[in-house]
Amino acid sequence: MLRRYLYASMQVGRAPSVLSDPVARGWVSSRPVRTFEDAVIFVLDVERCLDKLPALDRQILSRVVLQEYTQVEAAALLGMSTRAMSYKFLQALDRLTAQLLQSRLLILPH
């Protein structure tokens, strides 16, 4: 879903908000993104979920998922051990998943 967010952000001419800062299983909402307006709404909804995360979570997700650094590289950039990065990355994904579920952007299978 974060890759979809990155792609949609760039299409609507807006850099993803988490890039400005130096998943559990589920189904993406069935809301189709067919128009420019749909893409803008999707981007804003995901940004709202990301903004509710702690700053470190946003930095970790930005480095690993959106900027495609390995966890080892991201750990070095953020000044932490690789082991801490692995643990904190999973926690960040869990917190983001909770936000996405709460906002109904992510729907768990029945």
N, C-alpha and C positions, 0 to 999 in steps of 0.2 A: 504494500500500500504506500510506503514511503517513496518508492521509485515512481509510482503513478503520480504521487504528489509532486515530486521533482519535475517530471515531464509536464504535468499540467501547469505548474508554476511558470516554467519557462515559456510555455505556449501563450500564456496570458500576459507575458511581458513583465513578470514579477519574480525576482530572485527569491528562493525559499527563505523564509524568515530565520531559520536556524543557521543558515550559512553566514549570516552577518555576525554571529557569535564566533571571537577568535576561539518472532511473534507466536504468541500462542496461536493455535489453530483456530481458524474462523473463516467466515466468508465475508468478502467485501460486500458492502451494501449493494442491493440491486439497483440503486439509483443510477441510471445511465448518464454518462457524460457525453452528450451529443452536440451541444452548442457551446459557444464561447461563454455564455452566462452560466451554464452548468459547470464548466471548468472553473470559473471564478468562484462559484459557491463552494465547490469541492475544496479548492485551495484554501479559502478562508476558513472552512470548517476544520481542516486538518491543522492549519496554523493555530486556531483557537485551542485545539487539543495539545499541540506542542507547547504553546505558551503556558499551559498549566503545569508543565513538568519543571523540575528543578533545573537550574542552569547547567549543571554537570551532565544531567541526562541528555539535554539538548545538544551539548557539545559532543558527547559520545556518539549519539545517533547520527549527528551531522558528519562526523569524521568517518565512521565505519560504514554507514548505509548510503549516505548521499555523496560523500566525497570518495568513497571506495578505498579508504585506507584499510590495511589489515589491522587486526586488533593489536598486534605487536607495534606497528607504526603509530597507531592512535595512542597507545599507552605512552610511548616515548614523547609524542607531541603534548600530551596532557600531564606529563610528569608523574606517571604512576607505574606500578609493576604490571607485567602482562597478566599475572594471576588476578590482580585487582580489576584490571580492565575486563577480563572475561566475566567476572562476577557482576561488576557494575553494568556491563552491557546487557546482560540478561535481566537485571533489575529494571533498567531503563525500558527495555522492550515490554516487560510486564506492566510497568506504569503507563506506558503509551497505549498498550492494549486495553487497559482498564478505562482510559480516557476515551478511546475510540468506541468501546462498547457502551459506555455511558452516553455518548453523543449519537449512538446508533449508526455510526459510519461503518462499524464492524458488527456482524451478526453471527452468533454462534449457531452451529447446526443443532437441530433438535434431537 
